[in-house]
């Protein structure tokens, strides 16, 4: 559960290239394009999710493909056609009122491959002033393996629920308390509600 992957799209190319650095006799470094045949013409645009020990998440966008050069087929990882390889550190945020009614911004821990909805790039003043961000819809997340195109009635969430409870149990003291599953992160307590195709995090003031 430390690293997981999400496939975003497939680019169709029969051939692509990568850069190879060659050092000449005088020490000059030159880039040389090396062309590779793409097996099945599929370039897979993917995101890798890497969970850190502190509960934050690194994501890396990249392209993966099976390429052939000089008769040898290998798996290659490179930039996507639409963007360079990008690594981001995510701070999933939650806007809450504490027990005294004071507005706070908290960081929440999310399991791998769960896409957060409020990020640090949001305007802090706007986050603190708008009641909209207190709504639970901002902290309700689709299960990582749920395909929105399929019917919720045909979806079995048991594996996702287990992986999420295991994540919070193993890393953030997750446990049942008064018939609710709760966990503690950075000194704050949260409740997890498991829905049919989503799960919801709720801050518990103490």
Residue frames as a rotation matrix with the C-alpha (Angstrom) as fourth column:
UNK 1
0.538 0.843 0.000 0.00
0.843 -0.538 0.000 0.00
0.000 0.000 -1.000 0.00
UNK 2
-0.004 -0.596 -0.803 2.96
0.428 -0.727 0.537 2.43
-0.904 -0.342 0.258 -0.02
UNK 3
-0.761 -0.251 -0.598 2.97
-0.414 -0.522 0.746 2.80
-0.499 0.815 0.294 -3.82
UNK 4
-0.027 0.745 0.667 -0.02
0.569 0.560 -0.602 2.48
-0.822 0.363 -0.439 -6.15
UNK 5
-0.932 -0.360 -0.041 -0.75
0.128 -0.432 0.893 3.51
-0.339 0.827 0.449 -9.72
UNK 6
0.177 0.980 -0.085 -3.63
0.197 -0.120 -0.973 5.04
-0.964 0.156 -0.214 -11.63
UNK 7
-0.613 -0.299 0.732 -3.94
0.747 0.083 0.659 4.84
-0.257 0.951 0.173 -15.41
UNK 8
-0.318 0.451 -0.834 -5.12
-0.035 -0.885 -0.465 8.17
-0.948 -0.118 0.297 -16.84
UNK 9
0.690 0.508 -0.516 -5.12
-0.521 -0.145 -0.841 7.66
-0.502 0.849 0.165 -20.62
UNK 10
0.141 -0.626 0.767 -3.44
0.555 0.692 0.462 5.89
-0.819 0.361 0.445 -23.53
UNK 11
0.296 -0.156 -0.943 -1.61
-0.675 -0.733 -0.091 7.70
-0.677 0.663 -0.321 -26.33
UNK 12
0.763 0.040 0.645 -1.35
0.342 0.822 -0.456 5.83
-0.548 0.569 0.613 -29.63
UNK 13
0.466 -0.695 -0.547 2.12
-0.849 -0.525 -0.056 5.99
-0.249 0.491 -0.835 -31.21
UNK 14
0.980 -0.152 -0.131 3.91
0.088 0.911 -0.403 3.35
0.181 0.383 0.906 -33.26
UNK 15
0.094 -0.994 -0.045 7.27
0.813 0.103 -0.573 5.00
0.575 0.017 0.818 -32.58
UNK 16
0.993 0.107 0.049 8.72
0.061 -0.824 0.564 7.40
0.101 -0.557 -0.824 -30.02
UNK 17
0.213 -0.975 0.059 12.12
0.283 0.004 -0.959 8.63
0.935 0.221 0.277 -28.99
UNK 18
0.895 -0.109 -0.432 14.22
0.405 -0.206 0.891 9.25
-0.186 -0.973 -0.140 -25.91
UNK 19
0.724 -0.675 0.141 17.34
-0.525 -0.673 -0.521 11.35
0.446 0.304 -0.842 -25.47
UNK 20
0.763 -0.597 -0.247 20.73
0.646 0.702 0.299 9.77
-0.005 -0.388 0.922 -24.93
UNK 21
0.836 -0.527 -0.151 23.74
-0.475 -0.834 0.282 11.75
-0.274 -0.164 -0.948 -23.75
UNK 22
0.735 -0.666 0.131 26.99
0.643 0.621 -0.448 11.08
0.217 0.414 0.884 -25.58
UNK 23
0.702 -0.599 -0.385 30.37
-0.141 -0.647 0.749 12.38
-0.698 -0.472 -0.539 -24.42
UNK 24
0.917 -0.397 -0.043 32.79
-0.022 0.057 -0.998 13.15
0.399 0.916 0.044 -27.23
UNK 25
0.313 -0.893 -0.323 36.58
0.842 0.418 -0.340 12.83
0.438 -0.166 0.883 -27.00
UNK 26
-0.535 -0.526 0.661 36.92
0.226 -0.843 -0.488 16.53
0.814 -0.111 0.570 -26.14
UNK 27
-0.881 0.181 -0.437 34.47
0.451 0.042 -0.892 16.15
-0.143 -0.983 -0.119 -23.23
UNK 28
-0.752 0.652 -0.098 31.55
-0.654 -0.720 0.232 17.81
0.080 0.238 0.968 -24.97
UNK 29
-0.693 0.611 0.384 28.15
0.263 0.709 -0.654 16.39
-0.672 -0.353 -0.652 -24.01
UNK 30
-0.773 0.458 -0.440 25.64
-0.623 -0.415 0.663 16.08
0.121 0.786 0.606 -26.81
UNK 31
-0.166 0.818 0.550 22.05
-0.422 0.445 -0.790 14.83
-0.891 -0.363 0.272 -26.80
UNK 32
-0.899 -0.082 -0.430 21.22
-0.426 0.386 0.818 12.18
0.099 0.919 -0.382 -29.34
UNK 33
0.078 0.988 0.136 17.67
-0.968 0.108 -0.227 11.05
-0.239 -0.114 0.964 -30.14
UNK 34
-0.953 -0.275 0.125 17.17
-0.252 0.952 0.176 7.30
-0.168 0.136 -0.976 -29.92
UNK 35
-0.206 0.928 -0.312 14.06
-0.949 -0.111 0.295 6.05
0.239 0.357 0.903 -31.70
UNK 36
-0.893 -0.016 0.450 12.12
-0.221 0.886 -0.408 3.08
-0.392 -0.463 -0.795 -30.34
UNK 37
-0.539 0.771 -0.338 9.27
-0.183 0.285 0.941 1.02
0.822 0.569 -0.012 -31.74
UNK 38
-0.549 0.446 0.707 6.30
-0.826 -0.160 -0.541 1.01
-0.128 -0.881 0.456 -29.33
UNK 39
-0.979 0.193 -0.071 4.86
0.185 0.978 0.100 -2.43
0.088 0.085 -0.992 -28.66
UNK 40
-0.268 0.963 -0.007 1.11
0.956 0.265 -0.129 -2.51
-0.122 -0.041 -0.992 -29.43
UNK 41
-0.429 0.014 0.903 1.39
0.457 -0.859 0.230 1.26
0.779 0.512 0.363 -30.14
UNK 42
0.660 0.735 -0.154 0.34
0.457 -0.230 0.859 2.01
0.596 -0.638 -0.488 -26.55
UNK 43
-0.627 -0.727 0.280 1.91
0.176 -0.482 -0.858 4.76
0.759 -0.489 0.430 -24.43
UNK 44
0.235 0.745 -0.624 0.33
0.791 0.227 0.568 4.56
0.565 -0.628 -0.536 -20.96
UNK 45
-0.345 -0.249 0.905 -0.05
-0.220 -0.916 -0.336 7.91
0.912 -0.315 0.262 -19.16
UNK 46
0.275 0.365 -0.889 -0.03
0.644 0.617 0.453 7.10
0.714 -0.697 -0.065 -15.45
UNK 47
0.259 -0.209 0.943 0.23
-0.675 -0.738 0.022 8.59
0.691 -0.642 -0.332 -11.98
UNK 48
-0.185 -0.360 -0.914 2.20
0.508 0.761 -0.402 6.94
0.841 -0.539 0.042 -9.18
UNK 49
0.600 0.403 0.691 1.00
-0.428 -0.568 0.703 7.65
0.675 -0.718 -0.168 -5.63
UNK 50
-0.233 -0.762 -0.605 3.62
0.394 0.495 -0.775 7.30
0.889 -0.419 0.185 -2.90
UNK 51
0.811 0.572 0.126 2.46
0.070 -0.308 0.949 7.52
0.581 -0.760 -0.290 0.71
UNK 52
-0.249 -0.917 0.311 4.99
-0.246 -0.251 -0.936 9.02
0.937 -0.310 -0.163 3.10
UNK 53
-0.540 -0.024 -0.842 5.34
0.677 0.581 -0.451 8.06
0.500 -0.813 -0.298 6.76
UNK 54
-0.939 0.155 -0.307 3.87
0.100 -0.731 -0.675 11.41
-0.329 -0.665 0.671 7.85
UNK 55
-0.145 0.973 0.180 0.63
0.548 0.230 -0.804 10.71
-0.824 -0.018 -0.566 5.96
UNK 56
0.187 0.158 -0.970 1.28
-0.595 -0.767 -0.240 13.09
-0.781 0.622 -0.050 3.07
UNK 57
0.526 0.163 0.835 1.43
0.447 0.782 -0.435 11.90
-0.724 0.602 0.338 -0.49
UNK 58
-0.454 -0.661 -0.597 3.87
-0.394 -0.452 0.800 12.26
-0.799 0.598 -0.055 -3.37
UNK 59
0.650 0.602 0.463 2.49
0.194 0.458 -0.868 11.92
-0.735 0.654 0.181 -6.88
UNK 60
-0.488 -0.812 -0.320 4.47
-0.249 -0.222 0.943 11.49
-0.836 0.540 -0.093 -10.07
UNK 61
0.715 0.679 -0.168 3.03
-0.298 0.078 -0.951 11.81
-0.633 0.730 0.258 -13.59
UNK 62
-0.450 -0.888 -0.089 4.86
-0.527 0.184 0.830 9.79
-0.721 0.421 -0.551 -16.24
UNK 63
0.505 0.507 -0.699 4.51
-0.863 0.328 -0.385 7.73
0.034 0.797 0.603 -19.39
UNK 64
-0.220 -0.527 0.821 5.20
-0.471 0.795 0.384 3.98
-0.854 -0.302 -0.423 -19.48
UNK 65
0.672 0.450 -0.588 5.58
-0.732 0.279 -0.622 1.82
-0.115 0.848 0.517 -22.57
UNK 66
0.425 -0.530 0.734 7.14
0.280 0.848 0.450 -1.34
-0.861 0.014 0.508 -23.95
UNK 67
0.680 -0.243 -0.692 9.80
-0.660 -0.614 -0.433 -0.24
-0.320 0.751 -0.578 -26.42
UNK 68
0.726 -0.436 0.532 11.98
0.514 0.858 0.002 -2.19
-0.457 0.271 0.847 -28.82
UNK 69
0.679 -0.614 -0.402 15.49
-0.721 -0.659 -0.213 -1.18
-0.134 0.435 -0.890 -29.85
UNK 70
-0.350 -0.843 -0.408 17.98
-0.911 0.408 -0.062 -3.43
0.219 0.350 -0.911 -31.64
UNK 71
-0.188 0.369 -0.910 15.53
-0.235 0.883 0.406 -6.31
0.954 0.290 -0.080 -31.29
UNK 72
-0.754 -0.121 -0.646 15.35
0.558 0.400 -0.727 -6.05
0.346 -0.909 -0.234 -27.49
UNK 73
0.130 0.893 0.430 12.09
0.152 -0.447 0.882 -5.14
0.980 -0.049 -0.194 -25.73
UNK 74
-0.751 -0.340 -0.566 12.20
0.614 -0.042 -0.789 -3.31
0.244 -0.940 0.240 -22.39
UNK 75
0.472 0.860 -0.197 9.84
0.868 -0.414 0.274 -1.26
0.154 -0.300 -0.941 -20.23
UNK 76
-0.627 -0.666 0.403 10.61
0.618 -0.741 -0.263 2.46
0.474 0.084 0.876 -20.43
UNK 77
0.345 0.657 -0.670 9.45
0.886 -0.463 0.002 5.36
-0.309 -0.595 -0.742 -18.27
UNK 78
-0.699 -0.571 0.431 9.53
0.700 -0.669 0.250 8.84
0.146 0.476 0.867 -19.77
UNK 79
-0.796 0.417 -0.439 7.70
-0.202 -0.866 -0.457 12.16
-0.571 -0.276 0.774 -20.04
UNK 80
0.067 0.890 0.451 4.16
0.649 0.305 -0.697 12.37
-0.758 0.339 -0.557 -21.40
UNK 81
-0.369 -0.172 0.913 3.53
0.902 -0.302 0.308 14.03
0.222 0.938 0.267 -24.74
UNK 82
0.466 0.683 0.563 1.42
0.508 -0.727 0.462 16.73
0.725 0.071 -0.686 -23.10
UNK 83
0.819 -0.193 0.541 3.70
-0.506 -0.688 0.520 17.54
0.271 -0.700 -0.661 -20.15
UNK 84
-0.226 -0.961 -0.156 7.03
-0.578 0.261 -0.773 16.82
0.784 -0.085 -0.615 -18.51
UNK 85
-0.096 0.098 -0.991 7.46
0.649 0.761 0.012 14.33
0.755 -0.642 -0.137 -15.68
UNK 86
-0.103 0.172 0.980 5.98
-0.483 -0.870 0.103 16.09
0.870 -0.462 0.172 -12.66
UNK 87
-0.400 -0.042 -0.916 6.40
0.695 0.638 -0.332 15.27
0.598 -0.769 -0.226 -8.98
UNK 88
-0.103 0.466 0.879 4.03
-0.391 -0.831 0.395 16.93
0.915 -0.303 0.268 -6.48
UNK 89
-0.895 -0.084 -0.437 3.71
0.373 0.395 -0.840 16.79
0.243 -0.915 -0.323 -2.70
UNK 90
-0.154 0.949 0.276 0.05
0.116 -0.261 0.958 16.89
0.981 0.180 -0.070 -1.68
UNK 91
-0.999 0.038 -0.038 -1.33
0.031 -0.171 -0.985 18.42
-0.044 -0.985 0.170 1.50
UNK 92
-0.347 0.937 0.041 -5.01
0.532 0.161 0.831 17.38
0.772 0.311 -0.554 1.55
UNK 93
-0.964 -0.052 0.261 -6.84
-0.139 -0.736 -0.662 20.11
0.227 -0.675 0.702 3.48
UNK 94
-0.169 0.940 -0.295 -10.04
0.840 0.294 0.455 20.27
0.515 -0.170 -0.840 5.53
UNK 95
-0.688 0.061 0.724 -11.82
-0.252 -0.955 -0.159 23.40
0.681 -0.291 0.672 6.74
UNK 96
-0.126 0.609 -0.783 -13.53
0.746 0.578 0.330 22.96
0.654 -0.543 -0.527 10.13
UNK 97
0.224 0.193 0.955 -14.91
-0.568 -0.770 0.289 24.78
0.792 -0.608 -0.063 13.14
UNK 98
-0.724 -0.518 -0.456 -13.39
0.074 0.599 -0.797 23.66
0.686 -0.611 -0.395 16.44
UNK 99
-0.266 0.649 -0.713 -15.28
0.918 0.396 0.018 23.16
0.294 -0.650 -0.701 19.71
UNK 100
-0.390 0.058 -0.919 -15.11
0.530 -0.802 -0.276 26.93
-0.753 -0.595 0.282 20.35
UNK 101
0.673 0.724 0.153 -16.51
0.499 -0.292 -0.816 27.76
-0.546 0.625 -0.558 16.92
UNK 102
0.213 -0.692 -0.689 -13.15
-0.516 -0.679 0.523 28.98
-0.830 0.244 -0.502 15.60
UNK 103
0.957 0.122 -0.262 -12.32
-0.288 0.345 -0.893 28.28
-0.019 0.931 0.365 11.95
UNK 104
0.116 -0.941 0.318 -9.26
-0.447 0.236 0.863 26.07
-0.887 -0.243 -0.393 11.31
UNK 105
0.551 -0.091 -0.830 -7.46
-0.767 0.336 -0.546 24.54
0.329 0.937 0.115 8.36
UNK 106
0.356 -0.390 0.849 -6.38
-0.493 0.694 0.525 20.96
-0.794 -0.605 0.055 9.04
UNK 107
-0.384 -0.474 -0.792 -4.29
-0.896 0.398 0.196 18.50
0.222 0.786 -0.577 7.03
UNK 108
0.568 0.583 0.580 -5.95
-0.662 0.743 -0.098 15.10
-0.489 -0.328 0.808 6.61
UNK 109
-0.635 -0.743 0.213 -4.25
-0.507 0.609 0.610 11.82
-0.583 0.279 -0.763 5.76
UNK 110
0.489 0.783 -0.385 -5.66
-0.815 0.252 -0.522 10.07
-0.312 0.569 0.761 2.69
UNK 111
0.315 -0.343 0.885 -4.97
0.148 0.939 0.311 6.50
-0.937 0.033 0.347 1.53
UNK 112
-0.701 -0.713 -0.027 -3.07
0.024 -0.061 0.998 5.93
-0.713 0.699 0.060 -1.68
UNK 113
-0.885 0.230 0.404 -4.69
0.436 0.108 0.893 6.88
0.162 0.967 -0.196 -5.00
UNK 114
0.193 0.932 -0.306 -7.47
0.950 -0.256 -0.180 8.88
-0.247 -0.256 -0.935 -3.31
UNK 115
-0.419 -0.324 0.848 -7.76
0.670 -0.741 0.048 12.25
0.612 0.589 0.528 -5.05
UNK 116
-0.403 0.236 -0.884 -8.10
0.758 -0.455 -0.467 15.16
-0.512 -0.859 0.004 -2.61
UNK 117
0.285 0.695 0.660 -10.37
0.927 -0.375 -0.006 18.08
0.244 0.613 -0.751 -3.40
UNK 118
0.988 -0.008 0.154 -8.84
-0.045 -0.969 0.242 21.00
0.147 -0.246 -0.958 -1.46
UNK 119
0.357 -0.934 -0.020 -5.15
0.883 0.344 -0.320 21.72
0.306 0.097 0.947 -1.98
UNK 120
-0.021 -0.461 -0.887 -2.70
0.733 -0.611 0.299 24.39
-0.680 -0.644 0.350 -0.71
UNK 121
-0.819 -0.301 0.489 -2.97
0.568 -0.546 0.616 26.23
0.081 0.782 0.618 -4.04
UNK 122
0.224 0.956 0.191 -6.41
0.808 -0.292 0.512 27.45
0.545 0.040 -0.838 -2.91
UNK 123
-0.266 -0.250 0.931 -6.60
-0.133 -0.947 -0.292 30.99
0.955 -0.202 0.219 -1.54
UNK 124
-0.752 -0.114 -0.649 -6.31
0.560 0.408 -0.721 30.80
0.347 -0.906 -0.243 2.25
UNK 125
-0.898 0.433 -0.077 -8.54
-0.329 -0.777 -0.537 33.80
-0.292 -0.457 0.840 2.87
UNK 126
-0.279 0.821 -0.499 -11.23
-0.828 0.058 0.558 32.29
0.487 0.568 0.663 0.68
UNK 127
-0.365 0.086 -0.927 -10.99
0.199 0.980 0.013 28.94
0.909 -0.180 -0.375 2.44
UNK 128
-0.861 -0.074 -0.503 -11.36
0.506 -0.018 -0.862 30.56
0.055 -0.997 0.053 5.86
UNK 129
-0.841 0.498 -0.210 -14.20
-0.409 -0.841 -0.356 32.94
-0.354 -0.213 0.911 4.96
UNK 130
-0.320 0.751 -0.577 -16.56
-0.800 0.112 0.589 30.75
0.507 0.651 0.566 2.93
UNK 131
-0.086 0.405 0.910 -18.91
-0.792 0.527 -0.309 28.41
-0.605 -0.748 0.275 4.74
UNK 132
0.641 0.353 -0.682 -19.11
-0.741 0.517 -0.429 26.35
0.201 0.780 0.592 1.55
UNK 133
-0.117 -0.830 -0.546 -15.87
-0.542 0.514 -0.665 24.57
0.832 0.218 -0.510 2.46
UNK 134
-0.562 0.029 0.827 -17.41
-0.781 0.310 -0.542 23.22
-0.273 -0.950 -0.151 5.66
UNK 135
0.473 0.854 -0.218 -19.71
-0.875 0.426 -0.231 21.02
-0.104 0.300 0.948 3.55
UNK 136
0.217 -0.357 0.909 -19.05
-0.324 0.852 0.412 17.29
-0.921 -0.384 0.070 3.78
UNK 137
0.959 0.185 0.214 -19.06
0.130 0.385 -0.914 16.94
-0.251 0.904 0.345 -0.02
UNK 138
0.585 -0.807 -0.081 -15.52
-0.705 -0.456 -0.543 18.37
0.401 0.375 -0.836 -0.08
UNK 139
-0.396 -0.724 0.565 -14.37
-0.910 0.394 -0.133 15.53
-0.126 -0.566 -0.815 2.17
UNK 140
0.486 0.549 0.680 -16.24
-0.281 0.835 -0.473 12.72
-0.828 0.039 0.560 0.44
UNK 141
-0.296 -0.780 -0.552 -13.98
-0.871 -0.018 0.491 10.70
-0.393 0.626 -0.674 -1.84
UNK 142
0.694 0.466 -0.549 -14.71
-0.670 0.697 -0.255 7.94
0.264 0.545 0.796 -4.39
UNK 143
0.631 -0.489 0.603 -13.08
-0.059 0.744 0.665 4.61
-0.774 -0.455 0.441 -3.58
UNK 144
-0.205 -0.838 -0.506 -9.83
-0.620 -0.289 0.730 4.27
-0.758 0.463 -0.460 -5.57
UNK 145
-0.916 -0.209 0.342 -11.03
0.074 0.751 0.656 1.23
-0.394 0.627 -0.673 -7.51
UNK 146
0.019 0.996 0.086 -14.52
0.470 0.067 -0.880 2.54
-0.883 0.057 -0.466 -8.27
UNK 147
-0.884 -0.204 0.421 -15.27
0.464 -0.268 0.844 3.27
-0.060 0.942 0.331 -11.92
UNK 148
-0.619 0.656 -0.432 -17.83
-0.257 -0.688 -0.678 6.07
-0.742 -0.308 0.595 -12.16
UNK 149
-0.552 0.400 -0.731 -19.10
-0.809 -0.045 0.586 4.63
0.202 0.915 0.348 -15.43
UNK 150
-0.706 0.304 -0.639 -20.36
0.225 0.953 0.204 1.48
0.671 0.000 -0.741 -13.74
UNK 151
0.318 0.902 0.293 -23.50
-0.195 -0.240 0.951 1.21
0.928 -0.360 0.100 -11.65
UNK 152
-0.367 -0.426 0.827 -23.03
-0.860 -0.184 -0.477 1.55
0.355 -0.886 -0.299 -7.91
UNK 153
0.564 0.667 0.487 -25.32
-0.789 0.609 0.079 -1.45
-0.244 -0.429 0.870 -7.49
UNK 154
0.912 -0.256 -0.319 -22.79
0.038 0.830 -0.557 -3.61
0.408 0.496 0.767 -9.35
UNK 155
0.060 -0.950 0.307 -19.84
-0.400 -0.305 -0.864 -2.36
0.915 -0.071 -0.398 -7.31
UNK 156
0.718 0.042 -0.694 -18.44
0.534 0.607 0.589 -4.34
0.446 -0.794 0.414 -4.37
UNK 157
0.520 -0.496 0.695 -16.72
-0.444 -0.852 -0.276 -1.92
0.729 -0.165 -0.664 -1.98
UNK 158
0.998 -0.026 -0.056 -15.51
0.061 0.524 0.850 -4.58
0.007 -0.851 0.524 0.49
UNK 159
0.335 -0.942 0.033 -11.90
0.922 0.321 -0.216 -4.57
0.193 0.103 0.976 -0.70
UNK 160
-0.126 -0.346 0.930 -11.66
0.236 -0.921 -0.311 -0.78
0.963 0.181 0.198 -0.69
UNK 161
0.710 0.439 0.551 -13.24
-0.421 -0.363 0.831 -0.53
0.565 -0.822 -0.073 2.78
UNK 162
0.881 -0.417 -0.223 -10.75
0.466 0.686 0.559 -3.09
-0.080 -0.596 0.799 4.10
UNK 163
0.034 -0.939 0.341 -7.74
0.881 -0.133 -0.453 -1.33
0.471 0.316 0.824 2.56
UNK 164
0.044 0.043 0.998 -8.85
-0.110 -0.993 0.048 2.04
0.993 -0.112 -0.039 3.98
UNK 165
0.905 0.300 0.300 -9.49
-0.330 0.051 0.943 0.69
0.268 -0.952 0.145 7.48
UNK 166
0.645 -0.746 -0.165 -6.13
0.764 0.631 0.131 -1.13
0.007 -0.211 0.978 7.35
UNK 167
-0.037 -0.669 0.742 -4.41
0.549 -0.634 -0.545 2.11
0.835 0.387 0.391 6.32
UNK 168
0.220 0.181 0.959 -5.80
-0.501 -0.822 0.270 4.13
0.837 -0.540 -0.090 9.21
UNK 169
0.990 0.139 0.017 -5.41
-0.092 0.556 0.826 1.27
0.105 -0.819 0.564 11.69
UNK 170
0.543 -0.837 -0.061 -1.78
0.829 0.546 -0.123 0.60
0.136 0.016 0.991 10.80
UNK 171
-0.325 -0.765 0.556 -0.63
0.709 -0.586 -0.391 4.21
0.626 0.267 0.733 10.59
UNK 172
-0.639 0.135 0.757 -2.98
-0.279 -0.958 -0.065 6.46
0.717 -0.253 0.650 12.57
UNK 173
-0.978 0.155 0.141 -4.42
-0.088 0.308 -0.947 4.43
-0.190 -0.939 -0.288 15.47
UNK 174
-0.412 0.874 -0.257 -7.66
-0.730 -0.148 0.667 3.70
0.545 0.462 0.699 13.63
UNK 175
-0.975 0.154 -0.160 -10.21
0.219 0.793 -0.568 1.81
0.040 -0.589 -0.807 15.76
UNK 176
-0.147 0.986 0.085 -13.91
0.436 -0.013 0.900 1.40
0.888 0.169 -0.428 16.47
UNK 177
-0.959 -0.087 -0.268 -15.31
0.279 -0.438 -0.855 3.81
-0.043 -0.895 0.445 19.04
UNK 178
-0.411 0.891 -0.193 -19.04
-0.188 -0.290 -0.938 3.99
-0.892 -0.350 0.287 19.89
UNK 179
0.283 0.513 0.811 -19.85
0.573 0.588 -0.571 2.07
-0.769 0.626 -0.127 16.69
UNK 180
0.973 -0.050 -0.226 -17.82
-0.202 -0.661 -0.722 4.53
-0.113 0.749 -0.653 14.61
UNK 181
0.452 -0.878 0.161 -14.46
0.892 0.441 -0.101 4.05
0.018 0.189 0.982 12.92
UNK 182
0.989 -0.142 -0.045 -12.11
-0.134 -0.979 0.152 6.87
-0.066 -0.144 -0.987 14.00
UNK 183
0.329 -0.944 -0.018 -8.43
0.895 0.318 -0.312 7.72
0.300 0.086 0.950 13.61
UNK 184
0.784 -0.165 -0.599 -6.06
0.233 -0.816 0.530 10.39
-0.576 -0.555 -0.601 14.94
UNK 185
0.271 -0.709 0.651 -3.73
0.918 -0.012 -0.396 12.46
0.288 0.705 0.648 12.77
UNK 186
-0.478 -0.608 0.634 -1.47
0.361 -0.794 -0.489 15.30
0.801 -0.005 0.599 13.96
UNK 187
-0.979 0.047 -0.200 -3.34
0.185 -0.221 -0.958 15.36
-0.089 -0.974 0.207 17.27
UNK 188
-0.458 0.871 -0.179 -6.82
-0.861 -0.485 -0.157 15.70
-0.223 0.082 0.971 15.72
UNK 189
-0.637 0.322 0.701 -9.53
0.114 0.938 -0.327 13.03
-0.762 -0.128 -0.634 15.61
UNK 190
-0.541 0.460 -0.704 -11.50
-0.841 -0.298 0.452 12.14
-0.002 0.836 0.548 12.50
UNK 191
-0.029 0.624 0.781 -14.40
-0.226 0.757 -0.613 9.81
-0.974 -0.194 0.119 11.77
UNK 192
-0.885 -0.222 -0.409 -14.64
-0.449 0.182 0.875 7.70
-0.119 0.958 -0.261 8.62
UNK 193
0.107 0.952 0.288 -18.06
-0.443 0.305 -0.843 6.89
-0.890 -0.037 0.454 7.15
UNK 194
-0.888 -0.406 0.216 -18.12
-0.042 0.540 0.841 4.18
-0.458 0.737 -0.497 4.50
UNK 195
0.066 0.908 -0.413 -20.76
-0.690 -0.258 -0.676 4.74
-0.721 0.330 0.610 1.81
UNK 196
0.767 0.331 0.549 -21.68
0.082 0.799 -0.595 2.58
-0.636 0.502 0.586 -1.19
UNK 197
0.666 -0.521 0.535 -19.17
0.684 0.138 -0.716 4.11
0.299 0.843 0.448 -3.66
UNK 198
0.140 -0.591 0.794 -17.48
-0.132 -0.806 -0.577 6.76
0.981 -0.024 -0.191 -1.50
UNK 199
0.105 -0.069 -0.992 -16.14
0.962 0.261 0.084 7.37
0.253 -0.963 0.094 1.99
UNK 200
0.534 0.203 0.821 -16.41
0.083 -0.979 0.188 10.56
0.841 -0.032 -0.539 4.05
UNK 201
-0.446 -0.701 -0.556 -14.00
0.763 0.027 -0.646 12.06
0.468 -0.713 0.522 6.59
UNK 202
0.572 0.653 0.496 -15.41
0.194 -0.695 0.692 14.17
0.797 -0.300 -0.524 9.42
UNK 203
-0.562 -0.767 0.311 -13.48
-0.067 -0.332 -0.941 16.16
0.825 -0.549 0.135 12.01
UNK 204
0.407 0.642 -0.650 -14.46
0.640 0.307 0.704 15.41
0.652 -0.703 -0.286 15.63
UNK 205
0.067 -0.377 0.924 -13.95
-0.414 -0.853 -0.318 18.45
0.908 -0.362 -0.213 17.91
UNK 206
0.232 -0.048 -0.972 -12.59
0.751 0.644 0.147 17.63
0.619 -0.763 0.185 21.37
